[in-house]
Amino acid sequence: MPVAELGTVDADLPEPAYQQLAGILTRRILAGEWRTGPLPSVKALQQDYGIGRDTVLHALRLLRDGGLIFTVSKRGSYVSPSR
């Protein structure tokens, strides 16, 4: 089963935690979560998945670079309108 289907970040897997989180968030976005409003905050994602701030930021950067989300300074990250 691919990591993104598990819904958790597992430090014992060979896939880096930031890639696991990016996969999980991508799956949730494509499933229709967060159609309106921002994604959960960095702090909320840290707590939900038991990972560090840099890991969350790296995962969000992957999604942003892929065009799936955009980030507004001091407002949060949002699903791109083209989704």
N, C-alpha and C positions, 0 to 999 in steps of 0.2 A: 504494500500500500504506500503510495507516495506520501511524503511528509506533509504536504499541504492538506491532505485529507484527514490527517490525525488531529489537527487543530491545536497541537501543543508543540512547543519548542523543546527538543530533546538534546541535551548536551552530549549524550553518548553516541549520537549519529555522526557519520563522517561529514555530512553536509553542514556548512557553517550556520550558526544560529540566525544570522541576519538573512540568509537565503531561505531558511525555513520560515521565518516570520514573513518575508516578502511573499512567499508562496501562500501562506495562510491568509494574509490580507488580500492578495489578488483573488483568491477563491471566494472570500466573503464579498468583495466588491462585485465580482461577476455574478454572484448569487443575488445581488440587488440590495445589499446592505448599504447604508449611508447614501441613499439617493439624494437626500436633502440634509443639510447640516454637515458639520465637519466630522472627520474620522475621530476616534478617541485620541486624547492627548498623548504625548510621549510618556508622561508619567503614568497614565492609565494603562498604556500598552506594556510598560515596564512591569507594573504590578500584575496585570492579567497573565503575562507569559513568564514572569520570573526571570527577566533578562535585564541587562544594563542599558543605560541611556544611549551609549554609542552604538549598540547593536540595533536599537529601534531606529535611530537616525540613519544608519546605514541602509536598513531595509526600506525606509521611506524614500531615501535617495534613489534606490533601485526602481521603485515604483514611479517616482517623479521622472527619472531619466527615460523610463519606458512609456511615458505619456499617460499613465493610468491615473495619476493624481497631480494636483498642483498645490503649492503651499503659499499661504498669505502670511506675511510676517506678523507675529503676535496675534494671529487669528486661528491658525491651524491648517491642516491639510484637508483637501476636498477631492472628491472624485471628479475627474475631468469631464466636461460637458459632453464630449464625444462618446461617452460610455453609456 
